[in-house]
Amino acid sequence: MKKILISIFILFISIMMNIKAEWERVDTGMCYKQDYRYQIYSGAHAVAIDKEMVVVGAREWLFISYDNGDKYTWKYKLETTYDYGGQFSSICIKDNWIFAATDGKYIYRSSDFGLSWDKFLLYYKNENGDSVIGSDFSSLAFIDDELYIGFSGGIGVYKSNDFGNSWKPVTDNIDRRYRSTINSIIKYDNKLYISIWGKGIYYTSNDGNTWVLDTNGLNLSIRTREIWLNNNNNQNILTCVKYETSSSGNGFKMFFIFDDNDNKWRQIYLTQGNLFELKRIRFPILSFDNYIFLAVTGSLDTGVIYSNDYGKTWLKYNQGLDYIIEYIKRSKVVSNVFWSLNANNKYLFLGIGEGPGRILYRAPLSDLGITSAEEISFKLENFSISPNPAGEYIEISGLNKGLQPLVSEQEIKIFNLLGECVLSVAQTFPSVKIGQTGMSDLLRIDVSGLPAGVYFVRIGDCVGRFLKI
């Protein structure tokens, strides 16, 4: 009897959490357009998150919010239409660096948290040894301070250790016929994993010198299409595989988790009552703490579902997603295409790939009972730096109140535009103004030894910048 009551209580709590958990649209300030042939709207084709900063590639436009995606905090940063850059396909963040790849020929980057941007081309050697401009990029990832980029069309994966200034191939030892589109690039258990459209999952433990096909447990005898990977702080690795049952794209999706004990992929979910599929669904699987989130499109269970017991039981999480199946395209009723799942330590974010004006939703993780995540804040220019431009020194104000202790040496570092730490302050002293009898809250730092240029000051989770002349 006691076990029955406990089970009923747990079920009640789960149901109440599911009722309480609700998505909120946070794309106010983003725009969408309409094609002259049929309705086609901006969607979140790429989403990247670092602390409170949310970067969204909405087709040809790129937006940034520094406040967890709060409404009306979105800042328009880029549009690729005018330089034929294509639509944004993948975004990644590393400290002050942001990289945004497109399905065109340009890669965009920012070294100052998105305040300013430049674009560049990636050159690679073709089979004849000729230098060719790369295009149609499908994935981006920062792993161990190296930037990885995946191509569509058989080129494979390249990596850069100087923030995109030079590149070298990683997958030349995989036959070009089997490279296809690189859907995902991740690291797990000290191995670099890539998933390749229609071909399978490969990993290397020696920087690409040898690659191993890892498909034990995945039924690749069925017509296989997209394959997506995700890992959770090296705790587990998950994959989503789309299998097609007809040339029209009809099919189903299966989700797997890698079982280290059996050294094989174990199925944890199969989409229900499959109707149809639309395009490629990017990043439909997310692992966070002990939770697994799935974004399902084109089936009777369309929406977001989650499990907190590694796939043994599942709950729906659609409250607030106001349009699940609802608009017409080429005389066919289709569902919103849930394109991407992502999270920081406070919110879960859901990007819409296609849909009538809807781009991005978010939901508090606390609504699902996820409270163990450490609260981390991101603040851009939360202090002032003067003089700016600077010559011999800079003074930082706004960090201390009254005579509170000054920040420690570990919290004050200065970086150049390449992301290199060029000055780590060992000690700081309060400056004293003429005629002042007490200490001020100013911190003076000697920068006379730095070359002229733009620099960033990181103090804890706060970042500012100054120009050295």
C-alpha positions in Angstrom: 0.0 0.0 0.0 2.8 2.3 0.9 4.5 1.8 -2.5 1.2 2.5 -4.3 0.8 5.8 -2.4 4.4 6.8 -3.2 3.8 6.0 -6.9 0.6 8.0 -6.9 2.4 11.0 -5.3 5.2 10.9 -7.8 2.7 10.7 -10.7 0.8 13.7 -9.2 4.0 15.8 -8.9 5.0 14.9 -12.5 1.5 15.9 -13.7 1.5 19.2 -11.8 5.0 20.0 -13.0 3.9 19.4 -16.6 0.9 21.7 -16.1 3.0 24.4 -14.6 5.8 24.2 -17.2 5.0 26.6 -20.0 6.7 28.0 -23.0 6.9 31.7 -23.6 7.5 33.4 -27.0 10.5 35.7 -26.7 11.1 36.6 -30.4 9.5 40.1 -30.1 11.8 42.4 -32.1 12.8 39.9 -34.7 11.2 40.1 -38.1 9.9 37.7 -40.7 9.1 37.9 -44.5 6.8 36.4 -47.0 7.9 34.8 -50.2 5.8 35.7 -53.3 5.1 32.0 -54.1 3.9 30.8 -50.6 4.3 31.8 -47.0 7.9 31.3 -45.8 8.9 32.8 -42.5 12.1 33.5 -40.7 13.0 30.8 -38.3 15.7 30.1 -35.7 17.9 27.9 -38.0 20.8 28.3 -35.6 20.8 29.1 -31.8 23.9 29.4 -29.5 23.8 30.3 -25.8 26.6 31.3 -23.4 25.4 32.3 -19.9 22.8 35.1 -20.5 23.8 35.8 -24.1 21.6 34.2 -26.7 22.6 34.4 -30.4 20.0 33.5 -33.1 20.5 33.0 -36.8 17.0 33.6 -38.2 17.5 32.7 -41.9 19.6 35.6 -43.3 19.4 37.7 -40.1 21.4 37.4 -36.9 20.1 38.8 -33.5 21.7 38.9 -30.0 20.1 39.3 -26.6 22.4 39.8 -23.6 19.4 39.3 -21.2 18.4 35.6 -21.6 16.3 36.5 -24.6 13.9 38.8 -22.8 11.4 40.5 -25.0 12.5 43.7 -26.6 16.2 43.0 -25.7 17.1 41.7 -29.2 19.7 43.6 -31.1 19.9 43.2 -34.9 23.6 42.5 -35.9 23.9 41.1 -39.4 22.1 40.3 -42.6 23.7 38.1 -45.3 21.4 39.0 -48.1 23.6 41.8 -49.6 26.8 39.7 -49.8 25.2 36.5 -50.9 26.2 34.8 -47.6 23.3 32.4 -47.5 21.2 31.5 -44.4 22.8 30.9 -41.0 23.3 27.2 -40.4 25.3 27.0 -37.2 26.6 29.3 -34.5 29.1 28.7 -31.7 30.5 30.8 -28.8 33.9 30.6 -27.1 34.5 33.3 -24.4 34.4 36.7 -26.3 34.3 35.0 -29.7 31.2 34.2 -31.7 31.3 32.4 -35.1 28.3 32.0 -37.4 28.4 29.7 -40.4 26.0 29.9 -43.4 24.9 27.7 -46.2 26.6 30.2 -48.5 30.3 31.0 -48.8 30.9 33.3 -45.8 31.7 32.7 -42.2 31.0 35.6 -39.8 32.9 36.2 -36.6 33.0 38.6 -33.7 35.8 38.9 -31.2 34.0 41.3 -28.8 30.8 39.5 -27.9 29.0 40.5 -31.0 29.6 44.3 -30.8 31.4 44.3 -34.2 31.7 41.7 -36.9 33.8 40.7 -39.9 33.4 38.0 -42.5 35.9 35.7 -44.2 36.3 32.9 -46.7 37.6 29.4 -46.0 39.9 28.0 -48.7 40.6 24.2 -49.0 42.4 22.0 -51.5 40.3 19.9 -53.8 41.2 16.5 -55.2 43.4 18.1 -57.9 45.3 20.2 -55.3 43.7 23.4 -56.4 42.7 26.0 -53.8 38.9 26.3 -53.7 36.6 28.6 -51.7 34.5 26.6 -49.3 30.7 26.9 -49.1 27.6 25.3 -47.7 28.7 24.9 -44.1 26.6 22.6 -41.9 28.1 22.6 -38.4 30.4 24.5 -36.1 31.9 23.6 -32.7 34.6 24.8 -30.3 36.4 21.9 -28.8 39.5 22.2 -26.6 40.2 25.8 -27.9 40.0 24.7 -31.5 37.3 25.7 -33.9 35.8 22.9 -36.0 33.6 23.3 -39.1 31.7 20.7 -41.1 30.7 21.0 -44.8 27.9 19.7 -46.9 28.8 18.0 -50.1 31.6 15.6 -49.2 34.3 18.0 -48.1 34.3 16.8 -44.5 35.6 18.6 -41.4 38.3 21.3 -41.0 39.7 22.8 -37.9 41.5 26.0 -36.9 43.6 26.8 -33.9 43.9 30.6 -34.6 40.2 31.6 -34.6 39.6 31.0 -38.3 42.7 32.5 -39.8 44.1 29.2 -41.1 42.6 25.7 -41.4 43.6 22.1 -41.8 41.6 19.0 -42.8 40.5 16.5 -40.2 38.6 13.9 -42.2 40.8 13.2 -45.2 41.2 9.6 -44.0 37.4 9.1 -44.5 36.6 8.2 -48.1 35.1 11.3 -49.7 32.1 9.2 -50.8 31.1 8.7 -47.2 31.6 12.2 -45.9 28.3 13.7 -47.2 26.9 16.4 -44.8 28.5 16.7 -41.4 25.5 17.1 -39.1 27.3 17.3 -35.7 30.7 17.6 -34.2 31.2 16.9 -30.5 33.7 15.5 -28.0 32.9 12.6 -25.7 35.2 10.4 -23.6 38.3 12.0 -25.1 37.2 11.2 -28.6 36.1 13.5 -31.4 32.7 12.3 -32.8 31.0 13.4 -36.0 27.7 12.3 -37.5 27.4 12.2 -41.3 24.0 12.4 -43.1 23.0 9.0 -44.3 26.3 7.3 -43.5 26.6 6.9 -39.7 28.7 8.0 -36.7 32.5 8.1 -36.7 35.0 8.9 -34.0 38.7 9.5 -33.7 41.1 9.5 -30.7 44.2 10.6 -32.6 43.3 13.9 -34.3 41.8 12.3 -37.4 44.7 9.9 -38.3 42.2 7.0 -38.0 38.4 7.0 -37.9 36.2 4.3 -36.5 32.6 3.7 -37.7 30.4 3.5 -34.5 27.0 2.2 -35.5 26.5 -0.8 -33.1 22.8 -0.8 -32.3 21.8 1.6 -35.0 19.8 0.0 -37.8 21.4 1.5 -40.8 19.9 -1.1 -43.2 16.8 1.2 -43.4 17.1 4.3 -45.6 19.0 6.7 -43.2 19.0 10.4 -43.4 19.8 13.0 -40.7 22.0 11.9 -37.7 22.4 14.3 -34.8 24.6 14.0 -31.8 24.5 15.7 -28.3 26.5 15.2 -25.1 26.0 16.5 -21.6 29.3 17.6 -20.1 30.9 14.3 -21.0 28.3 12.4 -18.9 26.5 10.7 -21.8 26.2 10.9 -25.6 22.9 10.7 -27.5 21.9 10.6 -31.1 18.8 11.1 -33.2 18.5 9.2 -36.5 15.8 9.8 -39.2 14.8 6.8 -41.2 12.8 7.2 -44.4 10.2 4.8 -45.6 9.5 6.5 -48.9 11.2 8.8 -51.4 8.8 11.6 -50.5 10.4 11.9 -47.1 7.9 10.0 -45.0 9.5 8.1 -42.2 10.2 8.1 -38.5 12.9 9.1 -36.0 14.6 7.0 -33.4 16.5 8.4 -30.4 19.4 6.5 -28.8 21.7 6.8 -25.8 25.2 5.2 -25.8 25.4 2.4 -23.3 29.0 2.3 -22.0 28.5 -1.1 -20.4 27.4 -2.9 -23.6 29.4 -0.6 -25.9 26.4 0.0 -28.1 23.6 2.4 -28.9 20.4 1.7 -26.9 17.0 3.0 -28.2 15.2 5.3 -25.9 12.4 6.7 -28.1 10.5 6.1 -31.4 8.3 8.8 -32.9 4.6 7.8 -32.9 2.1 7.8 -35.7 4.4 9.2 -38.3 2.8 11.5 -40.9 5.5 13.3 -42.9 8.7 15.1 -42.5 9.9 18.6 -43.6 13.5 19.4 -44.5 16.3 18.7 -42.0 15.5 19.2 -38.4 18.6 20.6 -36.7 19.7 19.7 -33.1 16.5 18.0 -32.0 18.0 16.4 -28.9 19.4 17.9 -25.7 20.8 16.5 -22.5 20.8 18.5 -19.3 21.7 17.1 -16.0 19.6 13.9 -15.8 17.1 15.2 -18.3 16.7 14.4 -21.9 14.7 16.7 -24.2 13.5 15.8 -27.6 11.9 18.0 -30.3 9.6 16.0 -32.5 8.1 17.2 -35.8 5.8 15.7 -38.4 4.2 13.0 -36.2 1.3 12.6 -33.8 3.5 13.3 -30.9 4.7 16.6 -32.4 6.2 18.9 -29.8 8.7 18.7 -27.0 8.9 15.7 -24.7 11.3 15.0 -21.9 12.5 12.2 -19.6 14.4 12.4 -16.3 15.1 8.7 -16.1 17.2 8.2 -19.2 14.3 7.4 -21.5 12.3 4.9 -19.4 9.3 7.3 -19.1 8.4 10.4 -21.1 6.3 13.5 -20.5 5.0 16.1 -23.0 6.1 19.7 -22.6 3.9 21.7 -25.0 2.1 24.1 -22.7 2.4 27.5 -24.3 3.4 26.3 -27.8 0.4 27.9 -29.3 0.7 26.4 -32.8 1.7 22.8 -33.0 0.0 21.8 -36.3 -1.5 24.7 -38.0 -0.3 26.3 -41.3 -0.6 25.4 -44.9 2.3 25.1 -47.3 1.7 24.0 -50.9 -1.8 22.7 -50.0 -0.5 20.5 -47.2 -1.2 21.0 -43.5 2.1 20.8 -41.7 3.4 21.3 -38.2 5.7 23.9 -36.9 9.3 22.6 -37.6 11.0 22.5 -34.2 14.5 23.2 -35.4 16.8 23.5 -32.3 16.9 22.9 -28.6 19.4 24.6 -26.4 19.7 25.7 -22.7 21.7 27.8 -20.3 21.5 27.4 -16.5 18.2 29.1 -16.3 16.1 28.6 -19.4 15.4 25.9 -22.1 15.2 27.5 -25.6 13.3 26.1 -28.6 13.9 27.4 -32.0 11.2 27.2 -34.7 12.6 26.5 -38.2 9.4 27.3 -40.1 6.2 28.8 -38.8 4.0 31.8 -39.1 6.1 34.5 -37.5 7.2 32.4 -34.6 11.0 32.1 -34.1 12.0 31.4 -30.5 10.4 30.1 -27.3 11.8 29.7 -23.9 10.8 28.0 -20.6 12.3 28.2 -17.1 14.1 25.0 -16.1 12.9 25.5 -12.6 9.4 24.7 -13.9 10.6 21.2 -14.6 12.2 20.8 -11.2 15.8 21.4 -12.5 17.2 23.5 -9.7 20.7 22.1 -9.3 22.1 24.3 -12.1 24.5 27.0 -10.9 23.3 30.5 -11.5 25.7 32.2 -13.8 25.3 35.7 -15.1 26.7 37.4 -18.2 27.2 41.1 -18.1 28.6 43.2 -20.9 30.4 46.4 -20.0 29.0 46.5 -16.5 31.8 48.9 -15.4 33.5 51.9 -17.0 37.0 52.3 -18.4 38.8 55.6 -18.7 40.6 57.2 -20.4 39.3 55.5 -23.5 41.3 55.7 -25.8 44.1 55.0 -23.3 47.8 55.8 -23.3 49.8 54.8 -20.3 47.1 53.4 -18.0 43.4 52.7 -17.7 41.2 53.2 -14.6 38.2 51.0 -14.0 35.3 52.2 -11.9 31.9 50.8 -10.9 33.0 47.6 -9.3 33.3 48.5 -5.7 31.0 50.4 -3.3 32.6 52.5 -0.7 35.7 50.8 0.7 34.7 47.2 0.0 37.6 44.9 -0.8 39.0 45.2 -4.3 38.7 42.4 -6.8 41.3 39.6 -6.7 44.0 39.1 -9.2 42.4 36.1 -10.8 39.4 38.3 -11.8 41.3 40.9 -13.9 42.6 39.9 -17.2 43.1 41.7 -20.5 42.7 40.0 -23.9 43.6 41.1 -27.4 41.4 40.6 -30.5 42.8 37.1 -31.0 41.4 36.1 -27.6 44.9 35.8 -26.1 45.5 37.0 -22.5 48.1 39.7 -22.8 48.0 41.0 -19.2 47.0 39.4 -15.9 47.0 41.9 -13.1 48.9 40.6 -10.1 48.0 43.5 -7.8 45.8 46.5 -8.0 45.8 49.6 -5.9 43.1 52.3 -5.5 44.1 55.5 -7.2 44.1 58.8 -5.3 42.8 61.9 -6.9 44.4 65.3 -6.2 42.8 67.0 -3.2 41.1 63.7 -2.2 41.7 62.7 1.4 40.4 59.1 1.1 40.5 56.3 -1.3 38.4 56.3 -4.4 36.8 53.2 -6.0 39.0 53.5 -9.1 41.4 50.7 -10.1 44.4 51.8 -12.1 46.2 49.4 -14.4 49.4 50.1 -16.3 48.9 49.3 -20.0 51.9 51.2 -21.3 53.6 48.0 -22.5 50.7 47.0 -24.7 50.8 47.7 -28.5 48.2 50.0 -30.0 44.9 48.2 -30.6 41.6 47.1 -29.2 41.6 45.2 -25.9 39.0 43.5 -23.6 39.0 43.5 -19.9 37.4 40.6 -18.1 36.6 40.9 -14.4 34.7 37.8 -13.2 31.7 37.6 -15.5 31.9 41.3 -16.6 33.6 42.4 -19.8 34.6 45.8 -21.1 36.8 47.1 -23.9 39.2 50.0 -24.6 41.4 51.3 -27.3 45.1 51.6 -26.7 46.8 54.4 -28.7 
